[in-house]
Amino acid sequence: MVLQFLYCRYRNAVAPCELNRWVGEPVKAIVIPTSYFLENQYGKPVLSKAHQDVLKKFMSLDVQYIIKVDSEADISLYVRYLQFLGKKLYVHDVMNEFVHGFEDFLQNPLQPLTEHLETNIYETFEKDQVKYDTYQNAMYKAIAYCSGGESGDEPPVVMVVGAGRGPLVQAVVNVAYTLNKKVKIYAVEKNPFAINTLLDRVKNEWNNQVTLVSEDMRIYEPPEKADILVSELLGSFGDNELSPECLDGAQRFLKKTGICIPQSYTSYLAPLQSLKMHNEIKVNRTADKTLQQSFETPYIAHLANFYQIAEPQPLFRFNHPNWSENINNQRYKKLRFRCEQPCVLTGFVGYFDTVLYKDVMLSIHPETHTPDMVSWFPIVFPLQEPVHIGEDGIIEVSFWRVDNEEKVWYEWCLHSPIQTSVMNPNGRSYFIRKH
Ligand SMILES: C[S@@+](CC[C@H](N)C(=O)[O-])C[C@H]1O[C@@H](n2cnc3c(N)ncnc32)[C@H](O)[C@@H]1O
């Protein structure tokens, strides 16, 4: 699709929402007539701030710029100016550097519970200092407040469950040092590859002050109970890597007065227009999957060529510890979104935020995104076919989190503007294994 430059020098700008929707179209080229350029004090062609803002929106997309000569012009001046503008408008921040090359690239969600993560994945996690600093801040507040033992004069017991290669264990060690407080530390991890690194760190970095447990947290029987249970088992949708199931199992060894970090997490959902993703799913289907299975599967992606049709709304929330008699991690919710303008619905985009402890939070919700945190990309739940949304459109969708003894899965279906069949019934195309 070729986008004729949307603004004219003498006309008012198009509405920002309309421009945002263009970013969700499969735009291949932007045509800029030479007559739209202004002259700077040196007589050279430049674009107005409004026009620059339009180009900025398309910076992360792979678009070409076509200069249309509709006035007397030395074309080389325009070409040079656009090259300069490309460099000027590119924002050099942590997020942009990290996501470069991942734009709209589909990834399967990880299943760290049943598939052992590889070293390079841990390495990628560990690059996100913002995540660990925020955890450390939460631990600082929790450990400062906490005293261990019946009498309160014993060191608090902190267990890091799902310790990986130890960045959160290191954060506990740092807090104990900063507070000048004795803390008993356990690291529980079921991945034998990560255990090797932990063994080395216990001996060479942590001076044997950490008790290492090579076991699944759901079956581990510790010699004592924890005051604080720290974990990072979160996926892009919060609960989709089975943090609820793991922590429900681990809280057996948390004192009744104990604290979980995180204390809660909430998923969010927003309707999405991304014809690019829709086509990628179709084209990149692997031989072992039918087209239906490919569309009934969520994907992790850094979205670039997309339009978020409405603000995200909260979907499912989980609290820890959960001391209810019958823990039920199934969920159902129906959401209703009002659309600002006609568009094409291709699926839903999911985010999450989490309260680690009291006011310390992490978020990938676009409105509250933790600055410079790169650990999680959004998750996308596709629809089988794009759905046209008219003027004053309403989108209604139902979402389920379902489980049985073996697995957890999501189902979703559209009620408005059209009723679709339920996607992924009984987890037939996508599920997360518990064992
Ligand atoms: C997302 S990684 C986080 C690792 C580390 N805490 C970090 O921040 O780098 C989750 C870790 O939890 C481990 N894990 C998941 N479920 C577990 C379970 N039931 N018992 C023990 N470890 C588990 C995985 O092997 C993985 O190392």
The ligand as an ORCA input file, in Angstrom:
! r2SCAN-3c Opt
* xyz 0 1
  C      11.426    -16.819     33.873
  S      12.714    -17.774     34.559
  C      13.385    -16.641     35.714
  C      14.707    -17.047     36.229
  C      15.381    -16.048     37.177
  N      14.624    -15.863     38.380
  C      15.636    -14.750     36.470
  O      14.954    -13.757     36.772
  O      16.521    -14.697     35.614
  C      11.821    -18.914     35.545
  C      12.678    -19.971     36.174
  O      11.861    -20.745     37.010
  C      12.186    -22.127     36.852
  N      10.978    -22.865     37.216
  C       9.771    -22.806     36.598
  N       8.901    -23.598     37.219
  C       9.545    -24.178     38.255
  C       9.167    -25.104     39.267
  N       7.929    -25.596     39.310
  N      10.086    -25.461     40.199
  C      11.345    -24.956     40.156
  N      11.770    -24.085     39.206
  C      10.877    -23.693     38.273
  C      12.597    -22.248     35.402
  O      13.419    -23.371     35.177
  C      13.331    -20.927     35.210
  O      14.676    -21.070     35.538
*
